[in-house]
Amino acid sequence: MAEQNTEAKLKNLLKQKKIQLWNPPYTDDDNQPGQQHMEELAQHCAPLLGLSVAEVGGALESVRVQAVNRGKGNKTYRETNVATLELLLPRDSRKDPKSKKTYLETRLDVLVQEVVDRIGDDHGLKYIKLILNGKTLCVDQRLDEQGVKNHSKMMVLKVSDAELKRQMSEEEQKKKEQNESLQRTQKGFQILSERDGSEDPDTTPFLEIADQKGNPLKIPHKERKALILAMGFHEKGRSLMKRKQYDNALCHLLQADQQFSKCDSALLTSVDNYAVLQLDIVWCYRALEALSCLDDGKSRLRRAEDCFLQCYGEQRERLRMIKGNTGREEVLFLRLYLLQSLLSYLEGNDGQAQQQLSKVESLFSRLCLDSEKMAQLMALGFSEREARLGLRACQGDLEAAANHISSRRQEQEELKQRERQKRRRRMEDISSLTEMGFSRRDAARALHRADGDVDKACEILQDSSRPAQLNNNNTEGAVSPEKVEQLLYLGFEREASEAALRLTGGDIQTATLLLLDNQGVLSPPSTSTSTPSSSTPSSTSPSSEEPTASSASTEDEELVSEVLDDISHHEEDYLDLTLEEESELIDTMKTYLSRGPTHSV
């Protein structure tokens, strides 16, 4: 990393001075270095960078060779579609031990296996694997299908025969498990995203999107679905991050990012979820040492910072107004500044890296907690998480933290009581509507559409029953055996088919569309003559009743239960960082930056 930093600083300096190493006098017509001019340039640059002449000289030649090869590669690629790839070979396989980089020319529409075979033959390597952006390339896929481009940098790793077999088996199993995890997470949250809360949450869990005070947000169905999937993938990714499974976590986080892209930009900047996701993705890049994702990391951190500013306010004033303090959210800014410092260093901008690191150290000293105070709060019966968040919210004040935690507990209990009362009133209202002759399912859905207003729900139910009543005179013709058989042939249930035909006056095409729109589930039309026994039972009906076609399968319920387990029951779990990993990275950054100051040019 230090050598990359030196080269990056040197490139910045050369760019500012408009020095082109690939042109004379630094490179002659045969692409060889102009020795005297290179030595003079090294002596000139060394004091500006605070490095020795030897270090700068070596870095200059490395940068010059890269520039020459890139120029040749660009020309070749334009004329022949043959790309130039940079290979980082194992030390004992390099033809020139002093050179870390080797170049390979190839088309990008070839299988990786062909490139692997060429590298093996050229460098005497029997079993190898190629790494791009922290991921192993699949040998049975083409280069361009896996993101390989002209001038891509790939790491070549040697593996033994036994290790290759074990690795292939492990990778296949890992890939299979990763894909299964993504599929199960997506399906579980898709099921939840389709639930609107019209059924009993005790038996049919659903997710409600709320603001920072717990108030439900009214969001269009399509956007709500994307948001639930995005937040679900994010929660799963965070769960994997806690277990240090960063590669698997990154796959889930990138899926979350894809779902967030379907949401309205105004919504994304009004909550901090999207900003936290960007931080988590770059944190995974860091953990996987995916330095080739530098540009993507920079843009993600920029988006995160912009989102935090819009969500929290320039001076955190919105956050302070909502939560009363900003102490807990400071850990997010610590991680943001720390990652910015790391990327600045990798770009060769030591001054910017040091500036951001100073901000990090200042925040770290405030957020690093007194273990004795933590112990005292936990002795009072508070959890470790409560103690940590409470002390940070109150800037380390023990008494204030205890009062804050107690107040938060009371708020949470009051919120639970309101939810229980709301649920109890809802069940009572559903019972009232079913006593009027409507099915429990229809009553529950109408009540949901009416935002809990019983009178309005009753109007909705009565309006929906009128088409069926108007068609009662023509029921026999509308629900003819022939028409029912046509719908049964399409795979719909008899009861739902008959209900659809009644509602549409026997129009097969309209009935089919109605069944498709309702996923093949329709209650028989509720009329004044219907009885509870003839109504389609809802999911809140006793288990002794016959299950409806909409009842979730056992597999679906297992998926829902699985994904719900990954959702933290504490709304501020994402703020509960121990800062252990951050502390290690701070020490690493201090070590690298202590090599010497970068002088201004």
N, C-alpha and C positions, 0 to 999 in steps of 0.2 A: 504494500500500500504506500510505503514511503517513496519508492521509486516512481510509482504512478503520480504521486504528488509532485515530485521534482520535475518530471516531464511536463506535467500540466502547467506548473508555474513557468517553466521555460517557454512553452507554447504561447502562454499569455504575453510574456515579455516580447517574444519575437513578433507576435501579432501587433503589439502596440508600436514596435519600432519598424514594422512593415518589412521585416527581413524574410526573404524567401529562400530557404535552404536548398530547395530543389533546383534553383537556378544558379548560374555563375555569379560570383567567384567561388561559391561554396560547393557546387557540384559541376564537374566538367562534362564534356560531351559524351564521355563514356560512363556517366553516372557515378564516377568516383569522386571522393571528397577532395576539395581544395584544401590541402593540409594546413598551409600557412594561415589562410583566412579563417579556417575553423579554430585553430589554436588562438588566434587573436580575438575571435568572437567569444571563446570560452573565458579568456582572461578578462574581457570586458563585462561579461554577464555574471561571473562568479561573485564579485562583491555586491552586486545589485540583488542577488538572491540569497546572500549570506551562506554560500556553499563554497567548497573547495573547487579549484580549477579542474582537478581530475574528475570530480563528480559531474561538473557541468559539461566537461568535454565528452564524457561517456554518454550523458543524456542528449547532448547536441547531435552526436552521430546517430543515436537511436532515433531521434526525431527526424533527422535528415533522411535516413533510410526509409522510415515510414512514409515520409512525404514523396520520395522518389517512387516507391512501390505503389503508393496510392495513385499517383499520376499515371504511371504505366498501366495500372489496373483499370483505371477509369477509361483510358483510351481503348484498351483491349475489350472491355465490356461493351463499350459503345459500338465498336466495329464488328465484334464476333459473338456477343452475348456470353462470353466466357468470363466468369467472375473470379476475383482474387480473394481468397480466404486467408486469414491470419491464424496460424496454428501455434498453440502454446504446448510444445512437446515436453515429455519428461526429460529431466536434466541429462540422464545418461543416454538419451536417444538423439540428442542434437548433434548435427554434423559439425557445427561450430559451437563449442562449449560456452564461448563468451556471448553468443547471441541467443536470446531467449525466444526470438520469434522466427518462424518459418512460414513461407507463403506457398499456397497451393492454388493452381488455376483449374477451374472446373465449371461446367455448366450447372445451373441450379435446378434443372428439370431431371436430374438423375437421382437414383435411390441412394440413401446414405450408405448402404452396404458397399456400393461401388467405390465411394470415397474412402471408406474404412479399409477396403482391400488395397487401394492405391497407397495410402499412408503406411499400411503394414509392410508392403513390398519396398517402398522407398526408404523406410527407416528401420527395417528389421524388427518390426513389432508384430507379435503373433495374435494376441487378443487385446483389443482396445475398445474404448467407448468414447464418443464425442459429446462434449458438454457445451451447450449454448444457453446463455442467460440463466445458468443455474439448473438447466433441465437436460436430461440425457436424451439425445436424438434417437428416434426409433429407426432401426436399420431397414425396415420394410416400407418406409415412407420416403418421399422425395425431399430434397433439401428445401426447396421453396415452400413446400407444404408445411414446414416446421419453422418458418420465419427466418431462414438463412438468406442473407442478402449479399450483394457485392461488398467486400471489405468486412464481413462479419468476423468476429473473433471467436474461435472455438478452442476449448481445452481438450487435449488428448490424454486420456488416462489409461494406464496399462492394467490389465487384469489377468490373473493366472487362469489356467484351464479349469481348475476346480472352482475358482472364484467366479469365472464367467458363467458356468452352469448354475451355481448357486445364485448369482446376481440376476441372471435371466429369469430364474424361477421366482426370486423375490420381487423383481420388478414387475413381472406379469401379475403376481398376486397383489402387489401394492397398487398397480394401475387398476386392477379389477376392483379392489376394495375402495379405491378413491372414486371410481366411476359409480359404484353402487351407493357410496355415501352421498355423492352429488344427486343421484337420481332419487334416493329415499328422502333426502332433505327437500328437494323440489316438490316431490309428490305430496309429502306431509304438509308443507306450507300451502300448496295449491288447494288441498282439501280445506284447510283452515281459511284460506282467502275466499272460498266460495260460501262460507258460512256467514250469515248476516246477523246472528244473535237472535233470530226469531224462535229458536228452539231452546229448551231448558239447558242452560250452561252446565248444570250438574252432570248431565248425561251426554251433552254434545258441546264440548269446549269450543270456544271461538276466540278470535283475537280482536281487540278493539284498539284502534289507534287514538291516542289521547295526547293533549298538550302537556307542558311541564307541570301543570297543576292537576292533571288527571281528568280534564274535561274532554269528552269524546269529540273528535274532529269529523266534520261532514266532508267526505271526499268522494268524488265520482267512483263508481264501481271499478272501472278499468284501472284507474290510478291507484285505488286502494289495494287491488290485487297485486299490482307490481310492487307497491310499497311493502306489503306483507312479505312477499317473496324476498325482496331486498333485505329487509330487516331480519328475516329468518335465516338467510344465507350468512348474514353478518354475525348473528348470534352463534351459529354453528362454527364459523371461522374463528371467532373469539374463543370458543370452547376448546378448539384444537390448538390455538396459540398457547393457552394455559398449560397444555400438555406438551408443549415444545414441538408439536408436529407442524412445523412451519410450511413445508411444501404442500401438505394436504389443506392446511388452513388457507394458504394463498389461493388455491383453486376455488374454495368457497367464497372468499372475499372478492375475487374477480367476478364471480357469478352475481354477487350482491351489487357490485358496481354496474354490471350490465343491466340489472333490473332497475336500479336507481335512475339510469339514463332514460327510462320510460316515463319518469315522473316529471311533473311541472317544475321548472327551475325555481319558481317563486317558493314552492313548497320546500325544496331542498335547502334553500338559504334561510328558511324560517326555523329550522331545527338543526341540532348539531350532529345528528346521526351520520349524515353524508361526510362531514368534515372528519369525524372520528374514523370512518371507514378508510378514508385516504391515508390517514396516519397509520392505521393498522397494516395496510398494504405495503407502505414503504418500510415499516418496521420488519415485515416479513422479508422484503428485499435485503435488508441489512443482515437479518439472521441467516439467510441463505447465501450471503456474500455475492449477491447478484449485481456486481458493480456495473455490468453492461446495461442495467436498467436505470442508469443515472439520469438520463433525460426524462424518462417517464416519472421517476421519483421526484424530480424538480417540479414538474407540472402538477403532480398530485399534492405536493406540499403547498404550492401556491394556491391551489383550489381550496385546500383545507384552511389556510390562513384567511383567505377571503371570506369563506363561509363562516368561520368563527367570528370575524369582525361584524358581519351582517347579522348574525344570530345573537351575539352577546353585546354588540355595541363597541364603538371605538375604545371606550374606557371601561368596558364591561358593565355599562350602566343598565342595559336591559336585563342582564343576568342578575345584577344586584337587586333590581326591582322585583324580579320573579322569586328569587331564592333568598334574598336578604344578605348574601355574601358571595364571594367569588373564590374562596380558598380551595374548595374541592376541585374546581375546574382548572386550577393552575397546573395540575399534573399534565394536562393535555398540552399546554403551552410549553412546559418543560420538554416534553417529548418532541414537539414541533421544532423548537429551537435547537435541540440536540441533533436531530436529523438534518436540519439545515446546516449546522456546523460541519457535520460529517461530509455532506455533499459539496460544500464549499471547499473543504480540504481536498477532496478527491479531484476537484477542478483546478487545484493549484492556487486558490485564493485564501492563503493563510490568514490574511488580515480580517476578512469576513468571517472565516471559521473561528478565529479567536474572539471576535466581537460577539458572535452568537454563543460561544462557549461561556463567556463571562456572564451572559444573561442566564444561561443554564445553571451555572454554579450559584448565582444569587438565588434563583428559585429553589434549587436543591437544598440550600442551607435552611430555607424557610419551611420546606415541605418535609424535611427529614425529621422524624418525631422523636421525642424523649421517651425512651423505653420505660422509664419509671412511671411517667404519666399514663402511658398505654396500660401498664400493669394495674395502676390504680383504678382506671375506668373499667377494666375487665373484672376487677375485684368487686365492683358495684353491680355486676351482672350484665354488663354490656358486652356485645361480641367484639372480636378483634376488628372486624370491618367497621362497626359502628364507632369504635374508639378512634380508629385511624381517620375516618371521614369527619368525625366530630371535631377532633383536634385541628385538622387542616381548615375546617370551616371557621374555626374560632382562633386561628393563628396561634395555636398552642396553649391557649388559656384553659386550664383544667376545669375550673368551675363552670365557665361559659360552655365548654364542650359537653359537660354532663347535662346542663340545662337544655342545650340544643338537641342532644340525643333524645332526652325525655320528651321534648316538644315534638320531635319528628315521630316518635312512637305513638304519641297521642293523635297526631294528624293521620297517621296510617290506620289506626284503630277506628277513628271517626269515618274515614273513607270506606273501610270494610263494613262498618255498620250501615252506611248509606247504601252500599251495594246490596247488602242483605235485605234491607227494607225495600229497595227497588225491585229486587227479585221476588220477594214475597207479594208485593202489590201486583206484580206482573202475573204471577200464577193465579192470584185471586181474580184478576180481570179476565184471564183466559177462561177460567171456570165460569164466570158470569156469561161470557159470550157463547160457550158451549151449551149452557142451559137454554140459550135462545135457539138452539138447533143447529149451530154451526160446528164443523169439525174442529178438533183442537189444533190441527196443523193450520187450517185456514185462519182460525182465530189468532194464533200466535203470529203468523205472518202479517195479518192485517194490523195487529197491535204494534208490530215493529214499524210498519210503514207509517202509522199514525203517530209515531214518537210517544207511545204510551197513552194516547187520548182514547178512552173507551168509546165515547160517542162517535168520534171520527172513524174508529176501527169498525164500528157497527155499520156506518154508512158505506164504507168500502166493501164490506161483506155483502150488504144488501144490493149494492150496485153490481157486484160481480155475479150475483145469483140471478139477476133479471134476464140476461140472455138465455139462461137455461129454462126459466119459467116461460118465456115467450116461445121456446122451442118445444115445450111439453106437448102441445097439440100435434106436433109432427114427430114425436119421439120414435114411433115405430118405424117410420120411413128413414129417419136420420140414423138410427142405430140398427140398421138391417144386418142380418148375419153375414151377408156378402162383404159389406164394408168393414165390419169388424174383422173378418178373416183376412182382408187385405192388410190391415194394420198389424194383425198378429204375425203375418208373413214377414213384415218388416222388423219384427223383433220386439214389439211393444207388448205390455201386459194387457189382458182382456179388460180388466176393470178401468185402467187408464184409457184404453182405446175407446170404450163406450162413453166415458166421460168427455173425451175430446170431441167425439162425434155429436154428442148432445150440445156441447158449447158452440159448435160451428155449424149446426143445422145440417149435419151429414155431409159436409164438404170434405172429401178425402184429403185433398191437397192442403187445405187450411188446417185440418186436424193433425196431419203429419208434422207441419211446421210448428204447431202448438206443442205437440209432444216433444219435438226436438228442442224447442226453446226451454222446456221445463225438464229436460233430461229424462223424458219418458215417465215422469211422475205427475199425476193429476188426481186431486181429490174428486169424488163424484160431486156434481153440482149441489151446493147446500140450498135446500128449499124448505119450505114450511113443513113438508111431510117427511123430511129426513130425520133419522134418529141417530143417537150416538153409535148404536151398534152397526148401522150401515155406513157411517162415515169412515173415511180413511184415518186410522189412528196416527197421531203425531209421534215424534220421537220422545215426547215426554209422557206418553201413555205407559201404564204399568207393563212390566215385562211379560205378563201373562197374555197380553193381546198379541195378535198376529203382527209380525214386523212388516213395515212398509217397504216398497222398493227403494226408498231413499235412505233407509237405515244403512249406516256405514258398515261395511264388511269388517270382519275381525282384523283382516290385514290393514285396512284403512285406519282402524282405531289404534293398531299397534304403531303405525307410522306417525299418527298424530301424537301419541304418547311419547314416542321416541324424540320427535323434534321439540316437543314442549319441555322435555328434560334438559335440552340445551339452552333454554331461555332462562336467564337468571331471574330469580324471584325478587331480587333487590334492584330497584330502578336505577341505582347509581353504581352498579357493579363495574361499569366501564371506567369509573373514576378511582376505583380501589386498587391502586398500583403500589406495590411494596417498594418500587424504585431500585430493586437489586440489579436488574439488567441495565437500567439507566446509569447506575453508579459505575458498573464495569466499563461501559462505553465512554463515560466521562474520563475515567482514568486512562483509557486507551488514547483518547483524543489529546489529553494533556501530554502524554508521552511523545506522540508524534509532533505536536506543535512546539515542544520544548527543544526541537533540533536546532532552532535558530529563527530569528525574526525575518519576515519578508520586508525588504526595504521598498519604499515607494519608487516608482520609475518616473 
